[in-house]
């Protein structure tokens, strides 16, 4: 699944365009690296969001297969802060 699509499907960004822009500016990293919005993401990948100087890291447990509610997407990722 494309990185920008995943961020939008997980409801981390309101639109795919906003997700792509955050990726391009380095606000979101994939496995600790800057990548293109079209980069593929697999289960086990780590997403790092840099918000206001704070870093939040999430591990992808499962890729969404269809559009899900915000609450349902929480089961697809795990917060790995402090690991």
C-alpha positions in Angstrom: 0.0 0.0 0.0 1.3 3.5 -0.8 2.6 5.5 2.2 0.3 8.5 1.6 -2.8 6.3 1.1 -2.0 4.4 4.4 -1.7 7.6 6.4 -5.1 8.8 5.1 -6.8 5.4 5.6 -5.5 5.3 9.2 -7.1 8.8 9.7 -3.8 10.4 10.6 -4.4 13.0 7.9 -7.7 14.5 6.5 -6.7 13.9 2.9 -4.2 12.0 0.9 -2.8 15.4 -0.4 -2.1 16.5 3.2 -0.4 13.2 4.0 1.8 13.5 0.9 2.8 17.0 1.8 3.7 15.9 5.3 5.8 13.1 3.9 7.6 15.5 1.5 8.4 18.0 4.3 9.8 15.3 6.6 7.0 15.5 9.2 6.3 11.7 8.7 9.1 9.1 8.4 8.9 5.5 7.3 11.2 3.2 9.3 13.1 6.3 10.4 13.8 7.5 6.8 12.4 10.1 4.4 10.7 8.4 1.5 8.4 9.4 -1.3 4.6 9.4 -0.8 4.4 6.5 -3.3 6.7 4.3 -1.3 5.2 0.9 -0.4 4.4 0.1 3.2 4.2 -3.4 4.7 3.1 -4.9 8.0 5.7 -4.3 10.6 6.7 -0.9 9.3 7.2 2.0 11.7 5.7 5.4 11.1 7.2 8.3 12.9 5.1 11.5 13.1 7.0 14.7 14.1 4.4 17.1 15.6 5.6 20.3 17.2 9.0 18.9 18.1 7.5 15.7 19.6 7.9 12.3 18.0 5.2 9.6 17.9 6.1 6.2 16.5 3.5 3.7 15.4 4.0 0.1 14.2 1.7 -1.1 11.5 0.1 -4.4 12.7 -2.3 -4.8 9.7 -3.0 -2.9 6.5 -6.6 -1.7 6.0 -8.4 -3.6 3.4 -11.3 -1.2 3.1 -12.3 2.2 4.5 -12.7 1.9 8.3 -13.9 4.2 11.1 -11.4 6.1 13.1 -12.0 3.8 16.1 -11.5 0.6 14.0 -8.2 1.9 12.6 -6.7 2.0 16.1 -6.5 -1.8 16.1 -4.3 -1.7 13.0 -1.4 0.2 14.7 0.5 0.0 18.0 2.2 2.9 19.7 5.8 2.0 20.2 6.9 5.0 22.3 9.8 4.2 24.5 10.9 1.0 22.7 
